[in-house]
Structure formats: C-alpha cells, structure tokens
Amino acid sequence: MGEREPDGSSKTGKSAKKAAGAEGGTASVKKTAKKVTKRAATPAAKSAETPTETPTGKKAAPAAKKTTAAKKAAPAKKAAPSKSAAEKSAPAKKAAVTRKVKPADVVLPADTAVKADAAGKKAASVKKIAVRPPGGESPTALVRRARRINRELAEVYPYAHPELDFENPFQLLVATVLSAQTTDLRVNQTTPALFARYPTPEDLAAADPEEVEQILRPCGFFRAKTRSVIGLSKSLVENFGGEVPGRLEDLVTLPGVGRKTAFVVLGNAYGRPGITVDTHFQRLVRRWKWTDETDPDKIEAAVGALFPKSEWTDLSHHVIWHGRRICHARKPACGACPIAPLCPAYGEGETDPEKARKLLKYEKGGFPGQRLNPPQAYLDAGGKPAPPLGAA
C-alpha cells in the first residue's frame, strides 16, 4: 500500500526514488564526516584504528606492536604525576619537621628581648622550657631532688617572707627599686623617712630631686635611684592614675623596674606567682645544679619548669633566705646546712659543724633580721627586728 503525504496524496515512484536518493545522500554525508574525523585524529588515534580497518594481516603486526608499546608507556605516564606529587609533598614534610623544634632550642636575639621588655608587650609570663640537667642526672631525678630541697627549706624557714618593709604596693615597689646593689636592711632603715615625707606617688612625682637624694644617700647610687623613684612615680600618675598596676607587662614599663622587681611586687602585693632571680637565687640554683644558665631570664625559665607555678613565690623566699643565712657566696656553712645530703656542691664551704655554726647570719646566728617591722610569725619563731638607722 502506498504511503501518503501530509496533504493526503500518495507518494509516486518518482518521489520514492527521491527518498532513496536522500538516504544515499545521508550515507555520503556520514562517509564525509568519517573522513574529516580521520584527518582531525591524532597519530595515536590512527594507529589505534589501523588494525580494525586494515584488511590484511601484514600491517596489523606493526600496529599491534605500537598498541603494546602504548600500553607499556601508559604506566610510565601515570607514574609521573605520583612522582611530582611526592616531590610537592616533600617541602610540606620538611615544614612539619621544622615546626616540631622545641622551644628550648629556639634562642631569641638579646636585643629583641630587651626591646620587648622595654616596651612591656612581650613580658607577660615566663615560658616554660624543657628541663635539661647540667650533670648526668635525668630530668625526672632533677625535678624530684629540686622539689625535695624546696620542701626541706620550707620546714627550716616556715616564716619566710619578703624582707622589705612595706604597707602598700607603692611602698614595696619603691623599696624594691632601692634594694639594688645594697641590702634590704639598709633600705628598711632608709625608707621610713622617705615615705613619711612622700607617702603617695603624686607627692614623690612632685618632689625636689636634691631633697630625695639626701634621703636616699645611705642606699648608695642615690642619684640614679632618685631619678628612678621620681620617674616611676610620674609614670604611675600619668599612665595609671597613681595606682601600681597589677600586670607584668605594665610594671616593666616603669623607670628602673625589671622582671625581678615586677615579680616581687606581683607575688607579695598582689598574690600572683613569680620567681625573683636575685644574686642569692642565681648562686644557689647553680650550686644545686638546677641549671647552668647565667642569664636571669633563662634561669627564671629553667627553674620555673621544675616547679608548679603556685609554688614560685614561696620558692623564691626559701632560696633567698637560705642564701643569706647559710649558703653564703664565699664561705657557705656546709656543716650546718639542712639540705647537705641533697647538695652536689657540699664541701665547697666549711664542713665542720662547730665551725659552720659560727658562719650563720641573721636569726640563725642569733642576729637581728633585716626588717624593722617583720611579720608576727617571724617574731613568734624567735626572730628579732632590725634596729633603725643610726641605732647603736
């Protein structure tokens, strides 16, 4: 049955021929497209198509060889990206190793530390460092020995306290600045007249330098100390409303105030733990082989790593008291030392008990202490107050 056109007429034979011709045209278009595809194809594509299009088996062998070579080359091509990825990951691994450097191995330049302290921006707290015993002692054994020494000293000096007379943070701050290069006893004998004349930071900031120098003359270096106490008083008035700040980074911005002075004020006026590294403290911790550092900041960090932070203030008192009374710089009284079995430097001083007792100072030797107005606990333990300036 003949096909009908959309208008209802049937197709004639002539039209059927035209349809057949159209189909032939479509086939020729496909062939043309196939030729264009072959021309646009890469050599690799041609070699891949050759085996299927070649009627004879003579040309199929080389094509097969090419295909085999291509297959063998394929893993090599895939391996290249993994190699480059490994190379890319190598710097990352090196960077990870670099980040694992211990804080103890990192040493800041000295000028950087000085600038940070002067600006008061990076002096917030002591960073703990890895414990490195100077001798053959293990880190664990060192920590145990150090803490046992502190416990023994706490029993010997249960009344240990700051040996500067003060009634408020301002007086403690000024007295600590004045204690440089002199004894606490001499400072305590000098400050009553100073605080009676200038009781507040506002009064001392407006003081006549010559008058202050005359009062501070017994302390030594009185001109430099006069500039410091007047300068810090002006800074307190101008920058802190006449109040002594309770933060380390603020305290170290004051003239004449360093980390040692700041920790004395923080630990004893505000109850915030800190290690006071004075000459006695430096000498004893090296004798006890707690550290072999000589820089005060490094000593502070090394010793701080051996003890809980809550013990830092009392630890400072125990060590300083022991250094003033028994473990002296030139002639330590080793024969009268309560921690002799724990001390690696035993024998540097007098070991005979009778001779060693004659070397004891302050209340251990029967002499008055350094404070004119000591705490009641000290008096109850048999301590004697120091005499005022000029007393016989």
Stockholm file with secondary structure:
# STOCKHOLM 1.0

chainA/1-392         MGEREPDGSSKTGKSAKKAAGAEGGTASVKKTAKKVTKRAATPAAKSAETPTETPTGKKAAPAAKKTTAAKKAAPAKKAAPSKSAAEKSAPAKKAAVTRKVKPADVVLPADTAVKADAAGKKAASVKKIAVRPPGGESPTALVRRARRINRELAEVYPYAHPELDFENPFQLLVATVLSAQTTDLRVNQTTPALFARYPTPEDLAAADPEEVEQILRPCGFFRAKTRSVIGLSKSLVENFGGEVPGRLEDLVTLPGVGRKTAFVVLGNAYGRPGITVDTHFQRLVRRWKWTDETDPDKIEAAVGALFPKSEWTDLSHHVIWHGRRICHARKPACGACPIAPLCPAYGEGETDPEKARKLLKYEKGGFPGQRLNPPQAYLDAGGKPAPPLGAA
#=GR chainA/1-392 SS CCCBCTTSCBCCHHHHHHHHHHHHHHHHHHHHHHHHHHHHSCHHHHHHHHHHHCSSSTTHHHHHHHHHHHHHHHHHHHHHHHHHHHHHHHHHHHHHHHHTCCGGGCCCCHHHHHHHHHHTSSCSSCCCCCCCCSSSCCHHHHHHHHHHHHHHHHHHCTTCCCCSCCSSHHHHHHHHHHTTTSCHHHHHHHHHHHHHHCCSHHHHHTSCHHHHHHHHGGGSSHHHHHHHHHHHHHHHHHHHTTSCCSSHHHHTTSTTCCHHHHHHHHHHHSCCCCCCCCHHHHHHHHHTTSCCCCSHHHHHHHHHTTSCGGGHHHHHHHHHHHHHHTSCSSSCCGGGCTTGGGCTTTTSSCCCHHHHHTTCCGGGGTCCCSCSSCCHHHHHTTCCCCCCTTCC
#=GC SS_cons         CCCBCTTSCBCCHHHHHHHHHHHHHHHHHHHHHHHHHHHHSCHHHHHHHHHHHCSSSTTHHHHHHHHHHHHHHHHHHHHHHHHHHHHHHHHHHHHHHHHTCCGGGCCCCHHHHHHHHHHTSSCSSCCCCCCCCSSSCCHHHHHHHHHHHHHHHHHHCTTCCCCSCCSSHHHHHHHHHHTTTSCHHHHHHHHHHHHHHCCSHHHHHTSCHHHHHHHHGGGSSHHHHHHHHHHHHHHHHHHHTTSCCSSHHHHTTSTTCCHHHHHHHHHHHSCCCCCCCCHHHHHHHHHTTSCCCCSHHHHHHHHHTTSCGGGHHHHHHHHHHHHHHTSCSSSCCGGGCTTGGGCTTTTSSCCCHHHHHTTCCGGGGTCCCSCSSCCHHHHHTTCCCCCCTTCC
//
